Amino acid sequence: MADLDDIKDGKDFGIGNPPVNEGFFIKGSNALDWGMQNRLSRIFNSETGNTVMLAFDHGYFMGATTGLERIDLGIMKLVPFADVLMCTRGVLRSCIPSKVIKPIVLRCSGGNSILTELSNETVAVDIEDAIRLNVAAITAQVYIGAKHEHKSICNIIKLIDTGNRYGIPTLAVTGVGKEMARDARYFGLATRIAAELGAHYIKSYFIEEGFEKVTAGCPVPIVIAGGKKLPELDALTMAYKAIDQGARGVDMGRNIFQSDSPVAMIQAVGAVVHKGEKPKKALQMYETLKAELGD
């Protein structure tokens, strides 16, 4: 019990000074609970409003792809330069030390492989396990127009509902099958559906024509997927254009951990996302860091 001796009456009540009532800095999130906003604030930088997510969850359906053979050797050296880590619970528990304080976006979908139909996923993580892991957000794919579209939508709805119950945001990832369109009409539809269902932010793909309409038509933030490995200048250019046209960050994997110098590349990407560095200047930064690191 608090000491009751020598209690002093309050004096400075700021009479005439209106209380501060700040709006929340993340698009579409002003009405969320404190816990939701706090977790989103760990994902998105409060000064720039953007994020650099490092995705290394590929193994859940691709296996030990190039660059992810040894998480402890390849990914851990990149962790200091990422804003957010996106991975599976298996890798998180087995390879990421608990002293790492970077926010975690937890892959919660699974049940398929590259040998089968990609859209045939299920929710593969119980919300209680996500809570035990202290994650900042949970995520699953949404395959609009795919064979198992309805199932993937039900998966994301389940994550949104259970996440809302415990104050954990949901990231919806717009999955694209081999035969599906990759244009503004498709991504505008997919991202809007995910947002309308209640996803708190969306991961989608950058497209050269109409991307600004996709971001404008989505009421929550969009971060872009890195996709397949590109030459460093192309990847940096894609990131720059995406941010310039309304994206609030990147969620890159192969374009970072499969780079000739992953540590240099993630820092160059960060300069584009958070400092607005032009692609060619960012490439010079990459080359300089690469030389310094001896890669």
Stockholm file with secondary structure:
# STOCKHOLM 1.0

chainA/1-295         MADLDDIKDGKDFGIGNPPVNEGFFIKGSNALDWGMQNRLSRIFNSETGNTVMLAFDHGYFMGATTGLERIDLGIMKLVPFADVLMCTRGVLRSCIPSKVIKPIVLRCSGGNSILTELSNETVAVDIEDAIRLNVAAITAQVYIGAKHEHKSICNIIKLIDTGNRYGIPTLAVTGVGKEMARDARYFGLATRIAAELGAHYIKSYFIEEGFEKVTAGCPVPIVIAGGKKLPELDALTMAYKAIDQGARGVDMGRNIFQSDSPVAMIQAVGAVVHKGEKPKKALQMYETLKAELGD
#=GR chainA/1-295 SS CCCCTTCCCCCCCCTTSCCCCCCCSSTTCTTSCHHHHHHHHHHSCTTTSCEEEEECCTHHHHCSCTTCSCHHHHTTTTGGGCSEEEECHHHHHHHSCTTCCSCEEEECEESCCTTSCTTCCEECSCHHHHHHTTCSEEEEEECTTSTTHHHHHHHHHHHHHHHHHHTCCEEEEECCCTTSCCSHHHHHHHHHHHHHHTCSEEEECCCSSSHHHHHHTCSSCEEEECCSCCCHHHHHHHHHHHHHTTCCEEEESHHHHTSSSHHHHHHHHHHHHHHCCCHHHHHHHHHHHHHHHTC
#=GC SS_cons         CCCCTTCCCCCCCCTTSCCCCCCCSSTTCTTSCHHHHHHHHHHSCTTTSCEEEEECCTHHHHCSCTTCSCHHHHTTTTGGGCSEEEECHHHHHHHSCTTCCSCEEEECEESCCTTSCTTCCEECSCHHHHHHTTCSEEEEEECTTSTTHHHHHHHHHHHHHHHHHHTCCEEEEECCCTTSCCSHHHHHHHHHHHHHHTCSEEEECCCSSSHHHHHHTCSSCEEEECCSCCCHHHHHHHHHHHHHTTCCEEEESHHHHTSSSHHHHHHHHHHHHHHCCCHHHHHHHHHHHHHHHTC
//
